[in-house]
Amino acid sequence: MSQSKLAKFLDLTDEQLEEFGIDEDSIHEDSGNSGDMVYSYYFNVPEDMDKEILEEKGWRIGDRIELPIWLFDKPDSPEEE
């Protein structure tokens, strides 16, 4: 099974994402004030995130991690098939 685009982008494994509860339910749309258009996606670093990952990424618990909109575009680009 190939690694998800989100895992590749964050340089984590799918297992690490699952372990720390980073999934579609924890990823939110940033649609600005109007709510008419999605500008990006984000998640907040969960409290149970591994300390080694926090140090490696420079993240702190509760940080907002921005994710580009193209990461969730469908269908996958040809080079990912």
C-alpha positions in Angstrom: 0.0 0.0 0.0 1.4 3.4 -0.9 1.9 6.2 1.5 -0.8 8.9 1.6 -0.2 12.3 0.2 -0.7 13.8 3.7 1.9 11.5 5.2 4.4 12.2 2.4 3.8 16.0 2.7 4.4 15.9 6.5 7.3 13.4 6.1 5.5 11.0 8.5 4.2 7.5 8.0 0.5 6.7 7.7 0.9 4.7 10.9 2.2 7.8 12.8 -0.8 9.8 11.5 -3.2 7.2 12.7 -1.4 6.8 16.0 -1.8 10.5 16.8 -5.3 10.8 15.4 -4.4 13.0 12.4 -7.2 12.1 10.0 -10.0 13.6 8.0 -11.9 14.4 11.2 -9.0 16.5 12.6 -8.3 18.4 9.4 -10.3 21.6 9.0 -11.0 24.0 6.1 -9.7 27.5 6.3 -12.4 29.4 4.3 -11.6 32.9 5.5 -14.2 35.3 6.8 -16.7 34.9 3.9 -16.8 31.1 4.1 -17.2 31.1 0.3 -13.9 29.6 -0.7 -11.4 27.2 0.8 -7.9 28.8 1.0 -6.1 25.9 2.8 -6.6 23.2 5.3 -5.1 22.8 8.7 -4.9 20.7 11.8 -3.7 21.4 15.3 -0.9 19.4 16.8 -2.5 16.9 19.2 -1.6 16.6 22.8 -0.4 13.0 22.4 2.1 13.8 19.6 5.4 12.0 20.1 8.1 14.3 21.6 10.7 13.2 19.0 8.4 14.2 16.1 7.7 17.5 17.9 11.4 18.3 18.1 12.1 17.1 14.5 9.3 19.2 13.0 9.7 22.2 15.3 6.1 21.8 16.4 4.5 22.5 19.7 1.3 21.0 21.0 -1.7 23.0 19.8 0.3 24.6 16.9 -1.8 25.1 13.7 -0.2 23.2 10.8 -1.2 24.6 7.4 -1.8 22.2 4.6 -2.0 23.3 1.0 -5.3 23.0 -0.9 -3.7 20.9 -3.7 -2.9 18.2 -1.2 -6.6 17.3 -1.2 -7.4 17.8 -4.9 -8.9 14.8 -6.6 -8.1 12.9 -8.7 -4.5 12.2 -7.9 -2.0 13.7 -10.3 -0.7 11.2 -12.9 2.8 11.0 -11.4 1.2 9.6 -8.2 -0.7 6.8 -9.9 
